[in-house]
Amino acid sequence: MKIILRSKCYSLLLLAFILSSCGKIHFIEFEPIYVHANKVGAKLYHASYTQEIDILHTDLAVSFNWDSAFVYGEAKITAQPYFYATDSMVLDAKGFKIHQIHQEINDSLQVVPYTYVDHKINIKLDKTYQANQQFIIKINYTAAPRKLKIGRDIFSADDRGLYFINHKGKNQIWTQGETENNSCWFPTIENPAEKMTHQFNIRVDDQYQTLSNGILKESIKHTDGTRTDTWWMQQPHAVYLSMLAVGEFEITEDKWKDIPLRYYTEKAYAPTAKKVFGNTSAMLDFFSKQLNYPYPWPKYDQIVVRNFVSGAMENTTASVFYSGLNLTAAQHEDHNQDDIIAHELYHHWFGNLVTCESWSHLPLNESFATYGEYLWREHKNGKEDADEHLSRMAESYFSYAKNRDADVIRFNYADKEHMFDAISYQKGAVILHNLRTLVGDETFFTALNLYLTKNAYKAVEIHHLRLAFEEVTGKDLNWYFKQWFFAKGYPELKIDKFYDAQQQQLVIDVEQLQDTVSVPVYQLPITLKTVSKNQVNYHDILITDIKQRFTIPFSAAPDHVKFDVHNNLLIKKQEVKSDEDYKNQFLYADDYLDKQEAMAYFDKHKTAPQAVPILQKAIHDTAWPIVVKGLEHYKMFDADFRAKQLSKIKDLALTHPKSLVRAEAIKVLKRYYPKADYKDILPRLKQDISALVHKALH
């Protein structure tokens, strides 16, 4: 399967992340299209867009021609100068036919002069307007997004803004505004920092449902068999988050407190819609409490459409999902979509309430939303499941960085679409997790609350986040943000440990191996763990130089030493460890990541004397990936051990919450035990809803 890796929000980037471990992804790079930017010397630099006009409100009426794929629109725009006085305004509009442009003056409409060149409408106002002095422009137009030319008008086929879909006689229309694509179907200012309220009046055949941001204000039927739905978005939000969708959808109603929740699906999938999206209410409750900032919007709708250009999009109050969320109950059991659902929902705080000022600061949207997946997993499934997900995020970044690495916050991208990558998503999420580890949970979420509260309904850059953390902690954290957000790469450490019997001290030598010409010399707070006669101690060290030696007094050599207890996943470590070291790491593990590393070692070193005992313990572990590893290596265990494990294997097959574990346990029963040993549970196994389980049974 080829998946193009230029994506919106969660999008196909994270779908690629999920599937990459299965070997099903081919990463495709785009030829860069250079866009407007400033140059400092010879270096490309993308500054934030200058804000000259502020759109306060857009009142839009649209209807559609399904045959020609035209949008007929009338936009009434209320605006004012951002600060400096001006006698004109410039709007983005791609591929429009402009019919008329008027300015509303003293309750009457007057024709105003304009030019329309290079997708820009330059409108001459009736006079010079000062800051906070409002004016109203009305534009009648026809938009033809299907006719936009790739490479001339738009970056790729995924940037048409509005799509007409016909699937087996069923029509759908949906929009995708990020990054700057909503100007393909209504005139506006395409700037991530531009926020507005709006009213969308959508006229469709009466057979269709509509969806847009905000609340459904009214629905009026017309005598010609059409209907106009008026959607009212009362809170300001970014232009690129404006949306609409049209089609024959079934609506499943739900609720969180006084917030209405609705799930739009095709009729065939309506029976499972509440199963697929059923954790939305719990997510809203959890995120609202953890951030101490209640969900800030009046409703939340989620819609599944055909042929979506990405995995999902977090349009304010109305997230759009690709058809992978059209699931049967069996499919949902094996592959629930909580990650993508949590990702889009977390955006409603990080990205929608507080929005990145420019595409250079996109990680303020995407890193947080990706970390939202971790937070939900941690809450719902436990830290071990969340850490497993986090480790795959790090692996995804390292794989991506082999061919194309860059600063997390970067101003020299060739095209803004290149910001949607494993750096903005996965690496950024791990950086946030490490920041949480550094400052502590209470501090972390207190700082996030301050960041949200101070910047609600505004656009921000990374320094706003840093300043919020510094205000809460009272510490200068510029060093952390500089090395992680404003630099590319990662630290590579060579670690040597030995016990000096003469000096009675444990010696740890650490060397930073990364190319410090292009990558920083990192400042790394590290915690070590030592175990001596079952006595566990923790020791904090601070790495600041290329080469350092640390010593810890010990009267005798410790039984076990673990470098980096917190398992900073963005540090590549070269450390010589013995079979016994890995065995002790598993036995004295502080978290899942310790066990995962040890398990990976014994998976490759099966002949090590410690391998079989550790793999046997894996079957009884609390982390499902560790249990799976133990079951996969069952052939290494002798008959006496297997005889004692029958009850455990049957229990795993019947009751483990992860269907993958249940399926692996059934494979073990079939391969290593006579059918008579487990025939008593076969009727119950056959009742399992999981497709993986049924495949294992047959």
Phi, psi and omega in degrees: 000129176260126178238122179285126187263067167221112199219162180256140174045232179300302170046193185291343175302312181283332172297319176298319178301318180293317187273344187300326180294343179268000179072026186254006186247135168244122182276129184244125178265149176262148168293131183292137171251115185280131182246179183303129177201162173270153176242131174253107190065234179259004186266131177292134181221121179262105176281160171298147180296140174290134179259112181253319178240138178249115175282121180272319184206143174237123174254110190240131172245125181227147169220173192223149169248108186294327184289314182269351184060040177263151171247123176261120188227151170226115183248126175248111190249123174261125186215173176204158175300144180293314175208307184280144179297147181206157177243018180207165174219148179241129179241149174273135178201112186262120173070032182272154160253114182273125179267309181209148171228125179237157168246135179275115183231119180053048176067015175230156182262131178236134177296136179238148179288149178204162169235151180227100184222137176053046176065021179237129173260115179258111188253129177271120180279168184287342180197180174276129181252139179269168176304141180070009176258111190276154172217162183232129178242138179238128185234125172257132189203167167235131177249144181229072185300332181292338183270356180296136184268129178291135180089339176250307182265324185223161183290315181205179180295345180277005187243027180280348175083311180225137186232135171261121183242131171238115182236108179052045177082359179256123183268143172219148168234135173213159181242158176216103190272332183281132009272304184227059189245351179292340176287001172280347181223350167209147183286136185196189173248112183275094181209123183302338180276349183279122180238145182209165165261164178200161171233119179253121178255108191250115181259123184219166170299145189297343181287344187264148168271152173236160176212142172205183179292155174076206186254152175282106186283316177198162179222119186241124177273142180250163185288345181269013179086009176254173182214143175247119175260131180252114180254131188241115177257103189273339181259141180293138176210168187295144181304319184293347180268000176286142184209165164210158175214146181222140176166181178268093183242148167268139181250123176258123184272143175211185185198145167229114186052238179262010182268117177287138177241136179222141181242114179267120177220166169294155187305322183297335184253003178300322180299336181252003183301319182289334176288315182295313185260008190296341179273002182303315181299316179294324177296315178302318180295314182294309182297320180298318181286317183296321179276350186054036181217101183302148176316123194268010186241161189281342179200172175214116177249149176226132186230139178252124184238168178272145171058030180298146186283351179213187182286319180190167179212135191270038179314137188303123180069001185207083181280142179251138181234150177286170189290354175297347176267004167278095189237144167280170179298320180294318178296319180296324179299322183270332185218070179291156188254029182299327181299308183292325179292316178295321180302308182294324180292318181297332174301334184292347167260310187254093183131317182262309176289310176242120191245144176300137182291326179213167181293340174299331182260021180308326178304336176297336172272303194280325178297318180293316181296322178292321177291334174302327176299314179301313184298319179293316178300317180301317181288316188276316189249349181104162186295327182296315178296320179295319180294326176299317178296318180296321180295326176289330174299313180297317179299321179298317178296313182300320178296318180293319186292342178301326184251335185202100179249158181196167174300151177292305171268113187223144185246002186246025178295150178289318175218147182304331180296336179289349177289342182272082186215183182291348176281310180292326184270282191288313179298316179300322179295318180292323177299318178296321178296318179294325176295319176300317178297320182295314187264342182097153186300310184300316180295317183302309185283334172294319179293322178295320177299317179297316179301315180291316183295316182290332190242016182304132178064024179236172175253144188224167169238175189300332182294332176298321178292315179301314182295326176296317179292323179291324179295321181284316185277335187074014183243150173282115181248017180302323180301319182291312182293324181295314185281334183259319184267330184253023178216156175264173175083197185197159179284141173240117186248134167260124187239122175240130180234137173204159179258125178265100184294325182294317180270354182052060179208148172275131182247130177235117176258129182234131178231133175273121188261347183297157178289103186281004172287319182250347182236143184295159159279116191276148167261117189230106170288123184233140174249130175256152174239134174239145177235123177226115181052047179067008175268119184258132177226151179241143185225127180265132174231160179234114178272125181227343185242171180295319178230132178214152174239135178237140179232143179229123181297132175213132179286338177211159182299130178294153180287330183208139177230124177245118177276131177068075180301324185279357176052062176298109191286349179263011174255124172270126186244135169251109186215123179282120179228141182274171174304319182293324177299316181291325176298313180294325178299320178292314185291325181258021187303135174276333184205180181300321185296326173299313181292321181300315180295316179296318180297319178298324179295311183287339173296328180268338183240065186291339181275353177300139181303331183276350188297308184298312179301322180289317179295328176292320178295332183301327182299332183261011184285165179270344181266124186299324179295328178291318178300316180301317179299317178299317180293323180294336181257022186299333181295342180281349187265143183281173186296323180297316179295315181300320182298326182280347186259359185305312181299320180295315182295319178297321179295319177298318182295329184268320196238350183297135183293340181265120183296330178298320178293316179301318180295317179295322178296322177295320176301320178296315178302315183292326185274328192240000180226144174297148182302330180298335182286339183228011182295337180294338181256357183303316179302321180288323178297323182290343178276352180297135183283341188293133175292325177297319179295315181294325176295319178295323180294330183249000000 
